[in-house]
Amino acid sequence: MRDVLALVLAGGEGKRLLPLTRERSKPAVHFGGRYRLVDFVLSNLVNSGFQRIKVLTQYRATSLVRHLARGWTLASTVVDEFIEPVPAAMNLGPTWFRGTADAIYQNLDLLRDVKPADVLVFGSDHIYKMDVAQMVEYHRAMGADLTVATLRVPRSEARAFGCVHVDASGWVRGFVEKPEDPPAIPGDPDHTLVSMGNYVFRTRIMLDELRRNAGLEASTHDFGRDILTHAHERVKVAAYDFMTQLCPGESEHARGYWRDVGTIDSFFEANMDLVSVHPRLNLYNEMWPIRGVLSGGGPCKFVFADEAKDRVGSALDSIVGSGTILSGGQVEGSVVFHNVRVNSFSSVHDSILFPGVDVGRKARLTRCIVDKGVRIPAGEVIGEDPEADRARFTVSEGGVVVVTRQDFGQRDEFDVD
């Protein structure tokens, strides 16, 4: 795979994840007790054997770039193997990236040194495991100009996605955005293929398509909306069925696992799945590890066991990160990141605590996402009174309460996630 260049689109603003994206880009949002969203696509690429990766950044990229520098440096002595952030340099004029297609068009110089035969264009804000090499092999075996990664979903659920119409040989014959009557898969009338937002291009074809799109004034310069919609009319487009593969070390239970965590509720549910006995996303598979930055804290610690006074440092059905101290506080059904402190007589239920959170004494949190560095005051109760919570915090449609430093007037002007 040395003749392949991977371009990771990581400039997303993530408005539907506000306020979690108020201080960071969407790919930099924390996930799963240790990771950031971008770690999943990068782990998939590196595990698949790809070591020429450019990460295209834009919106609030400081924490993302720092994360890449600390956790994703390949062998520095091997000059042709790299994971490099690419800032929005305005190479074609005084404008930011106008869309996912424009982001690559403004960085075509990245192809000059590598001269790849094929280019991967992958998003960075989905949760999944994928052997990308299998998709590239399929792309080349089909002799395709462009291959789209697709997910098989029930037709009744496909109305919420961009759907791919394929023939019996796997060639794309049309794209339909959120149709009332999703196209069935040949031989499988109950399912539809939907786009995962990951593509393999023959380099020359990608250049032709980007240049054509750049000249269209009415275009939004988005890959899905403006290029893929009609690409099959000009070039050979194949659909790769994600359900046909399993990464090494994964069980059948994991087949087809892919989550779009673009809303507070979907983000919350994907995290909560991790604390179940048999989650579909296995974070403990050494044959296909998800890599991230290891925190500098010590091991997690549980102190006080005075059950008579209800002062017990404990965690049940939870993920607890390194450096976290449960100092007489109780955690249940939750995802707790590193360097968190849960103080005496407090309780945390069905919640996500980002790094550096401090839960004060006798505080109670239920179905909350607490952003990085928040200090929950002693005696605070959040998640038990929906009306009171909506008056003070952001509350999702599903009733998840998002708590930030701004909510308590704790944000410093020099704070950067």
C-alpha distance (Angstrom), angle and dihedral (degrees) to the residues before:
residue distance angle dihedral
M1 . . .
R2 3.80 . .
D3 3.80 91.1 .
V4 3.82 91.5 61.6
L5 3.80 126.9 89.7
A6 3.81 118.9 -159.7
L7 3.80 118.8 -148.4
V8 3.80 113.2 -166.5
L9 3.80 115.4 -160.9
A10 3.81 105.2 -140.9
G11 3.79 104.8 153.9
G12 3.78 97.7 97.2
E13 3.79 119.1 139.1
G14 3.81 94.6 -155.4
K15 3.81 98.7 -151.4
R16 3.81 92.7 175.0
L17 3.82 89.0 60.8
L18 3.78 94.5 56.6
P19 2.98 130.5 166.4
L20 3.84 88.6 28.9
T21 3.82 88.1 60.7
R22 3.78 96.2 46.7
E23 3.82 91.8 99.0
R24 3.80 102.1 21.8
S25 3.79 141.2 35.9
K26 3.77 118.5 -98.3
P27 3.86 94.6 -106.4
A28 3.82 88.5 55.7
V29 3.82 94.8 56.8
H30 3.81 112.0 122.5
F31 3.81 117.8 -110.7
G32 3.79 140.5 178.4
G33 3.80 101.8 5.3
R34 3.80 96.3 -68.3
Y35 3.78 113.7 26.0
R36 3.78 144.6 70.6
L37 3.80 121.9 -134.3
V38 3.83 93.0 -106.4
D39 3.82 90.2 60.5
F40 3.81 91.4 74.8
V41 3.79 98.3 59.1
L42 3.81 91.7 41.0
S43 3.81 92.0 49.1
N44 3.81 90.4 49.7
L45 3.80 91.9 50.7
V46 3.81 96.0 45.8
N47 3.81 93.5 43.1
S48 3.82 87.9 50.8
G49 3.80 91.7 55.9
F50 3.81 101.2 -100.8
Q51 3.79 113.9 136.3
R52 3.79 102.8 164.4
I53 3.77 103.9 81.9
K54 3.80 131.3 156.1
V55 3.81 118.5 -168.0
L56 3.81 112.2 -153.7
T57 3.80 110.1 -148.7
Q58 3.79 134.5 -177.6
Y59 3.81 123.2 138.6
R60 3.86 115.6 69.6
A61 3.79 91.2 -27.8
T62 3.83 100.6 166.4
S63 3.81 97.4 99.0
L64 3.81 92.2 39.1
V65 3.81 93.3 52.7
R66 3.80 90.9 46.3
H67 3.80 90.3 49.9
L68 3.82 91.5 51.3
A69 3.81 91.4 48.8
R70 3.80 93.2 50.7
G71 3.77 101.0 39.0
W72 3.78 109.4 22.6
T73 3.80 108.9 49.1
L74 3.80 111.8 132.8
A75 3.82 122.3 -155.8
S76 3.79 103.2 -47.1
T77 3.80 92.4 -152.6
V78 3.82 92.1 60.1
V79 3.79 102.7 77.0
D80 3.81 96.9 -172.0
E81 3.82 95.1 54.1
F82 3.79 114.9 74.9
I83 3.76 151.3 142.2
E84 3.79 104.4 -153.7
P85 3.80 132.5 174.7
V86 3.79 114.5 -130.5
P87 3.83 115.1 -156.1
A88 3.78 123.9 -147.6
A89 3.81 95.5 -93.3
M90 3.84 98.1 174.7
N91 3.79 89.7 -128.1
L92 3.80 94.1 169.5
G93 3.79 100.2 42.2
P94 3.81 142.7 -51.2
T95 3.81 96.5 -45.6
W96 3.78 134.8 102.7
F97 3.78 119.7 -127.7
R98 3.80 106.7 -61.9
G99 3.80 94.5 -159.1
T100 3.79 143.3 -25.3
A101 3.81 93.1 -74.8
D102 3.80 92.4 47.3
A103 3.81 90.8 50.6
I104 3.80 89.6 63.2
Y105 3.81 94.7 38.1
Q106 3.80 89.5 57.6
N107 3.82 89.4 52.8
L108 3.79 103.4 45.6
D109 3.80 88.1 126.1
L110 3.81 86.5 75.5
L111 3.80 88.4 75.8
R112 3.78 94.1 57.4
D113 3.79 99.3 82.8
V114 3.80 98.6 35.6
K115 3.82 98.5 40.3
P116 3.81 92.1 -163.5
A117 3.77 124.9 -161.9
D118 3.81 89.2 -145.4
V119 3.78 134.7 18.7
L120 3.79 126.0 -147.9
V121 3.80 116.0 -147.3
F122 3.80 108.9 -167.6
G123 3.78 134.0 169.3
S124 3.79 121.5 -128.9
D125 3.78 105.9 -148.0
H126 3.80 105.8 73.3
I127 3.81 130.2 92.0
Y128 3.82 115.1 -131.3
K129 3.80 145.9 105.3
M130 3.77 119.2 -117.2
D131 3.80 137.2 167.2
V132 3.79 95.9 -136.9
A133 3.81 91.9 -172.8
Q134 3.81 89.1 68.8
M135 3.79 90.0 55.8
V136 3.81 91.8 50.1
E137 3.80 90.9 48.8
Y138 3.81 89.8 51.2
H139 3.81 90.3 48.1
R140 3.79 91.4 53.7
A141 3.79 95.4 41.7
M142 3.82 89.4 54.0
G143 3.79 91.7 48.3
A144 3.81 88.0 -129.6
D145 3.78 126.6 169.6
L146 3.79 90.7 -152.2
T147 3.80 130.7 12.3
V148 3.79 123.3 -163.4
A149 3.81 122.3 -155.8
T150 3.80 108.6 -130.0
L151 3.76 136.2 -171.5
R152 3.80 123.9 -144.2
V153 3.84 110.6 -128.5
P154 3.81 133.6 166.2
R155 3.80 111.2 -86.8
S156 3.78 89.9 -123.7
E157 3.82 89.2 62.9
A158 3.80 98.3 38.9
R159 3.81 94.4 83.1
A160 3.80 88.8 84.2
F161 3.82 94.0 58.7
G162 3.75 144.0 59.8
C163 3.81 102.0 -93.8
V164 3.79 127.4 -147.6
H165 3.81 119.9 -144.2
V166 3.82 110.3 -150.8
D167 3.76 135.6 177.6
A168 3.80 125.9 -131.2
S169 3.82 91.4 -86.1
G170 3.80 95.3 55.1
W171 3.80 97.7 -104.1
V172 3.78 117.6 139.1
R173 3.81 114.0 -115.3
G174 3.78 98.6 173.0
F175 3.81 149.4 -11.3
V176 3.79 122.8 -133.9
E177 3.80 123.5 -172.5
K178 3.83 113.7 -138.8
P179 3.83 95.6 -30.4
E180 3.78 124.7 -168.1
D181 3.81 89.4 -134.1
P182 3.84 108.0 35.8
P183 3.81 115.7 -153.6
A184 3.79 115.1 -105.1
I185 3.79 124.4 -127.4
P186 3.82 111.4 -107.3
G187 3.79 106.1 -99.6
D188 3.82 92.1 11.6
P189 3.82 108.8 71.4
D190 3.81 94.1 174.4
H191 3.81 97.1 60.4
T192 3.80 139.6 59.8
L193 3.79 131.8 -159.9
V194 3.81 114.2 -123.7
S195 3.78 127.1 -170.0
M196 3.82 117.9 -102.0
G197 3.80 92.8 -162.3
N198 3.83 94.1 -112.5
Y199 3.82 121.4 119.0
V200 3.80 143.2 -179.6
F201 3.81 115.8 -152.6
R202 3.75 132.8 -172.7
T203 3.77 98.4 -122.6
R204 3.81 96.8 -123.3
I205 3.79 91.7 49.5
M206 3.79 91.9 50.0
L207 3.80 90.9 51.8
D208 3.80 91.5 50.0
E209 3.80 93.1 48.5
L210 3.80 94.5 46.9
R211 3.79 93.4 48.7
R212 3.77 91.5 48.1
N213 3.80 91.5 49.8
A214 3.81 93.7 46.0
G215 3.80 89.7 61.3
L216 3.81 94.1 55.5
E217 3.80 109.9 95.1
A218 3.80 93.6 -167.0
S219 3.82 93.1 53.9
T220 3.81 123.2 108.6
H221 3.82 86.7 -151.1
D222 3.78 92.8 -128.1
F223 3.81 120.4 146.3
G224 3.76 96.5 -137.4
R225 3.78 99.5 37.9
D226 3.80 101.8 37.5
I227 3.81 109.3 23.6
L228 3.79 108.4 28.1
T229 3.78 94.8 43.2
H230 3.81 92.2 71.9
A231 3.84 104.5 12.2
H232 3.81 91.6 103.9
E233 3.82 88.4 63.6
R234 3.82 90.9 62.0
V235 3.83 107.6 26.8
K236 3.80 140.9 22.6
V237 3.81 108.2 -84.7
A238 3.80 121.4 -173.7
A239 3.80 129.2 -167.8
Y240 3.81 118.2 -134.7
D241 3.80 112.6 -153.5
F242 3.82 108.1 -138.6
M243 3.82 89.9 -160.5
T244 3.81 91.1 69.5
Q245 3.81 93.8 73.0
L246 3.79 143.3 61.1
C247 3.79 124.2 -170.5
P248 3.82 117.2 -121.3
G249 3.79 112.3 -79.7
E250 3.83 94.6 18.0
S251 3.81 124.3 124.3
E252 3.80 128.3 -134.0
H253 3.80 86.8 -102.5
A254 3.82 87.8 72.2
R255 3.81 97.5 50.5
G256 3.78 112.4 125.7
Y257 3.81 95.4 5.5
W258 3.81 108.6 157.4
R259 3.78 126.8 144.7
D260 3.78 130.3 -166.7
V261 3.82 101.1 -152.4
G262 3.79 94.7 -174.1
T263 3.82 96.6 128.2
I264 3.79 132.2 54.1
D265 3.81 91.4 -114.0
S266 3.83 95.8 48.5
F267 3.81 90.2 45.2
F268 3.80 90.8 50.5
E269 3.81 93.7 47.5
A270 3.81 93.1 49.4
N271 3.80 90.3 53.4
M272 3.80 92.8 45.8
D273 3.80 90.6 53.3
L274 3.80 88.5 62.6
V275 3.82 93.5 66.3
S276 3.81 94.0 54.6
V277 3.81 118.5 105.5
H278 3.80 93.3 -108.3
P279 3.81 109.2 21.7
R280 3.79 116.6 -173.8
L281 3.80 89.8 -131.7
N282 3.80 107.0 68.2
L283 3.82 111.4 -155.6
Y284 3.82 91.6 177.5
N285 3.81 101.5 62.8
E286 3.80 105.6 120.9
M287 3.80 91.0 -168.4
W288 3.81 91.7 61.7
P289 3.81 106.1 22.6
I290 3.78 124.8 -174.5
R291 3.78 104.6 -134.3
G292 3.77 127.2 -150.9
V293 3.78 142.1 148.2
L294 3.79 113.9 -62.2
S295 3.80 111.2 -133.8
G296 3.77 120.8 -122.6
G297 3.81 94.9 -128.1
G298 3.78 125.9 108.9
P299 3.80 124.8 -108.9
C300 3.79 119.2 -57.3
K301 3.78 114.7 -91.2
F302 3.83 135.3 -154.1
V303 3.80 116.5 -161.9
F304 3.83 137.6 178.6
A305 3.79 121.9 36.1
D306 3.78 102.2 -169.0
E307 3.79 100.2 140.2
A308 3.82 92.1 171.1
K309 3.80 89.2 65.8
D310 3.83 94.6 35.6
R311 3.79 88.2 -116.2
V312 3.80 103.7 135.8
G313 3.77 127.6 142.5
S314 3.81 102.3 -142.0
A315 3.79 145.2 142.4
L316 3.81 126.2 -159.3
D317 3.81 127.5 -175.1
S318 3.79 89.1 -7.1
I319 3.80 145.1 120.4
V320 3.82 113.3 -125.6
G321 3.79 122.2 -170.2
S322 3.79 129.2 -141.3
G323 3.78 119.4 -80.6
T324 3.79 92.2 25.8
I325 3.80 118.3 135.3
L326 3.79 121.1 -158.4
S327 3.79 96.2 -162.6
G328 3.78 102.0 -173.2
G329 3.80 92.8 -42.5
Q330 3.80 127.7 118.1
V331 3.80 128.2 -129.3
E332 3.80 124.3 -171.3
G333 3.82 132.5 174.9
S334 3.78 91.8 -6.4
V335 3.80 144.0 125.6
V336 3.81 110.7 -130.2
F337 3.80 119.9 -174.5
H338 3.80 128.0 -150.7
N339 3.80 126.8 -61.9
V340 3.81 94.5 18.7
R341 3.80 122.1 145.9
V342 3.81 123.2 -154.2
N343 3.78 108.8 -170.8
S344 3.80 132.2 -148.7
F345 3.80 121.9 -57.6
S346 3.83 92.0 4.6
S347 3.81 124.9 124.3
V348 3.78 133.6 -154.8
H349 3.82 118.4 -167.2
D350 3.83 129.2 -178.9
S351 3.79 92.0 -16.4
I352 3.80 143.1 128.5
L353 3.80 118.8 -131.2
F354 3.81 114.9 -166.6
P355 3.84 121.0 -147.5
G356 3.77 119.0 -60.2
V357 3.81 97.9 16.3
D358 3.80 116.4 152.3
V359 3.82 117.2 -158.4
G360 3.79 110.7 -158.5
R361 3.79 126.2 -135.6
K362 3.80 117.4 -69.4
A363 3.82 92.0 4.5
R364 3.81 118.5 143.6
L365 3.82 124.2 -152.9
T366 3.82 124.2 -175.8
R367 3.84 126.2 176.7
C368 3.78 92.6 -10.8
I369 3.79 136.4 145.2
V370 3.81 107.1 -152.1
D371 3.80 113.6 -164.0
K372 3.78 125.7 -133.2
G373 3.79 117.9 -62.4
V374 3.82 98.3 3.1
R375 3.80 114.8 154.2
I376 3.79 107.6 -149.0
P377 3.83 107.3 -150.3
A378 3.80 119.6 -121.1
G379 3.79 113.2 -86.9
E380 3.83 93.8 14.9
V381 3.83 115.5 150.7
I382 3.82 117.3 -159.8
G383 3.79 128.9 170.2
E384 3.80 99.8 27.3
D385 3.83 101.6 84.6
P386 3.85 111.5 45.7
E387 3.81 95.6 -168.5
A388 3.79 93.5 49.4
D389 3.81 90.6 46.1
R390 3.82 93.4 52.2
A391 3.79 89.9 53.3
R392 3.81 91.2 56.7
F393 3.80 109.5 23.8
T394 3.80 144.5 26.3
V395 3.82 109.5 -85.7
S396 3.82 121.2 -169.7
E397 3.79 125.9 -136.0
G398 3.80 87.7 -100.5
G399 3.80 92.8 53.3
V400 3.82 99.1 -102.6
V401 3.82 111.6 148.7
V402 3.82 116.7 -141.4
V403 3.81 113.9 -156.4
T404 3.82 122.1 -166.1
R405 3.79 136.5 176.4
Q406 3.80 89.8 -105.6
D407 3.80 89.5 62.2
F408 3.80 89.2 64.6
G409 3.80 97.4 33.0
Q410 3.80 90.9 -110.9
R411 3.78 101.6 127.1
D412 3.77 116.3 115.6
E413 3.81 118.4 -150.5
F414 3.80 89.4 -122.9
D415 3.80 95.7 50.4
V416 3.80 113.8 118.9
D417 3.79 119.8 173.5
